[in-house]
């Protein structure tokens, strides 16, 4: 460091001490990173390490050698630059820039093949989710296709006459219930058989859920396809989670455990990227295929409390 200051190259002394070659900090970071590379979710990760090949003037020395710059298992790329030049490129055509760019393009090409299925494996209810998540879905034993089919068919009836059901938004009782301005948690809509209660329910489910997921994918997860900075995992995420269950259409699931299991399944599907929810659910079902209804209800309440507003 003293020699560097004489030559006009100085560094923060505290930083230099922390980055001591055989220091405990660097050893710990390297150990953690190597452990991460061996994890299932990071399998087949392409890693490139670049190192300087020219001496730093005026003394004939490499500041960072190949052995200290490269990690075991990574592809190594030497560039004919010294330590000061290593993070810079020339204007115009630069063979070093072209070499690094070629590596980046290769990484992007490979990631397009391996990243989507990998992330899908870590999302609840994805078509290729891993065995842990698939086992949880089977344990919940949800009513899936019948609920989705019923929602679509009832909504199709409403859409045939789009003015139908709109009147409910003007009812004072509905307004106070839907804007959370009353402690009353239940809105009871009753009427004669065939009067349109199910159609109204489907209309309200879609109205509240609109903008979260498309109706055709309401019970499915999708892999992120946009930058994370744009929106979380590509979703236009609402602060409201909407769960539903139509009775009288799926007799095999019309029991308390399947009813609660369906709601749990829908909640996890709409927040498939939330690892904390998954951990809470898997803690309950880890070594069980059947769980007492009181435990399932408590789990649903705990998940709702974590998520926030749920209808």
PELINDA-V559569 format. One record per backbone hydrogen bond with DSSP energy under -0.5 kcal/mol. NH is the residue of the N-H (numbers start at 1). CO is the residue of the C=O. Records with the same first field share a line. If there is no record, write none. Layout:
NH->CO + CO
This chain:
5->1
6->2
7->3
8->5
9->4
10->8
16->12
17->13
18->14
19->15
20->17
23->20
27->23
28->24
29->25
30->26
31->27
32->28
33->29
34->30
35->31
36->32
37->33
38->34
39->36
42->39
43->40
45->42
47->45
49->75
51->77
52->64
53->79 + 81
54->81
56->61
57->55
61->56 + 59
63->61
65->63
69->65
70->66
74->71
75->47
77->49
79->51
81->79
86->82
88->85
98->94
99->95
100->96
101->97
102->98
103->99
104->100
105->101
106->102
107->103
108->104
109->105
110->106
111->107
112->108
113->109 + 110
114->110
115->111
116->111
118->114
119->115
120->116
121->117
122->118 + 119
123->120
124->272
126->123
129->126
130->121
134->130
135->131
136->132
137->133
138->134
139->135
140->136
141->137
142->137
144->142
148->144
149->145
150->146
151->147
152->148
153->149
154->150
155->151
156->152
157->153
158->154
159->155
160->156
161->157 + 158
162->159
164->161
166->163
168->165
169->166
170->167
171->168
175->171
176->172
177->173
178->174
179->175
180->177
181->176
182->176
188->186
189->187
190->188
195->192
200->196
201->197
202->198
203->199
204->200
205->201
206->202
207->203
208->204
209->205
210->206
212->209
213->209
217->214
218->215
220->217
230->227
231->227
234->231
235->232
236->212
237->235
241->309
243->241
247->245
253->250
254->251
255->253
259->255
260->256
261->257
262->258
263->259
264->260
265->261
266->262
267->263
268->264
269->265
270->266
271->267
272->269
274->271
275->273
278->274
279->275
280->276
281->277
282->278
283->279
284->280
285->281
286->282
288->285
295->292
296->292
297->293
298->294
299->295
300->296
301->297
302->298
303->299
304->300
305->301
306->302
307->303
308->304
311->241
